Amino acid sequence: MAAKILVVDDEPQLERLIRQRFRKKIKEQEYLFAFAEDGPQALAMLSDNTDTDIVLTDINMPKMDGLTFLMKLNKHNTNLKAIMVSAYGDMKNIRTAMNRGAYDFVTKPIDFDDLEATINKALKELELLKIADETREKLSLLQQELTVASEIQQSIVPKNFDIFPNGSKYEICAKMIPASEVSGDFYDFFMLDKERLGLVIGDVSGKGMPAALFMAISRTLLRALATKHLSPDKCLNDVNYLLSQDNPKSMFVTLFYAVLNISTGEIEYSNGGHNSPSIITADSDLSPLNQCSGCALGVNEDFEYRSEKTILEPGSSLVLYTDGIPEAINSKNEAFSEDRMIKIFKSAASRTCDQFIQTIIKDVNDYTGDLSQSDDITAMVLKRNM
């Protein structure tokens, strides 16, 4: 596109000189010149041509001097470049013009080689500004999309923890805190029938939108297949097979899935490479679940997962978490650690599920201080009250 240049000067011969000097660029449509005799006429022309790139204006003009014109000019287009023309000895006005936002200046008599160099320099800066504006706009749109994606992602993890039938002595609570707008962590729980509760926690490889999309796919597949299979191992087998298909980025998810029998307290579970959950008794005794850990889902489509069983006794809690908790870093680059996490779990054993979760989050935040969160943090607690 031609660079649009408005020349403001009351000397008629200047238009002829400019058209002659730049005739090749005008013919090849590199430069498109317009001419005004004074400031008011130039402002009117700018109102009709808001895409003007450069204004070349004399400081000494009738009706409106160049300095006054310059102040009004800044209201039309903040990216527009003003090049002032003045006598060499008028350095005071030139300095004033520069202080008021003029881009550059040329002196009379005009050296057209110098003018062309100044115009080209201004056009290069304008091109950079346009690129910056476009980039800023794209980033703004991307931020809006990330905000919407975050809202959608937060909406698909359950927030209503009043899921158990009336009279049940169980309670459940969970919290997911993304390190950025979207998370690769997730948790879920759902009634499979009147007697059985399914619960899952997972952590997808990678960060950002790819991880968030893979997280949504993993959660959806598990939910869909959980109602088909009675045993967690068979459910993970099918989810793993489907995730392994058409996976060009070789993404994977560590995932723990369990089924609670509300009547008996029996928990059947299968672990796909996830951090081992623990059971904490009312006396603050902590026992990690028996290891049945297989590989992460999405890695090996033929992997066979297996299940284990345990009993959640009255007064005990099942605690599930992602590695964003023990691997949280403080200002000394020291990890929160499994040992510190276990101490917190034990100290919160007698609290409600909600209080348990809040204790974990508070202690991690106190430990990391003002440092930005380095990884997603997710925890879920299932408690069987006395």
Buried (B, 14 or more C-beta within 10 A) or exposed (E): EEBBBBBBBEEEEBBEEBEEBBEEBBEEEBBBBBBBBBBBBBBEBBEEBEEBBBBBBBBBBEEBBBBEBBEBBEEBBEEBBBBBBBBEEBEEBBEBBBEBBBBBBBBBEBEBEEBBEBBEBBBEEBEEEEEEEEEEEEEEEEEEEBEEBBEEBEEEBEEEBEBBEEEEEBBBBBBBBBBBBBBBBBBBBBBBEEEBBBBBBBBBBBBBBBBBBBBBBBBEBBBEBBEEBEBBBBBBBBBBBBBBEEBEEEBBBBBBBBBBBBEEBBBBBBBBBBBBBBBBBBEEEBEEBEEBBBBBBBBBBEBEBBBBBBEBEEBBBBBBBBBBBBBBBBEEEEBBBBEBBBBBBBEBBBBBBBEBBBBBBEBBBEBBEEEEBEBBBBBBBBBBBE
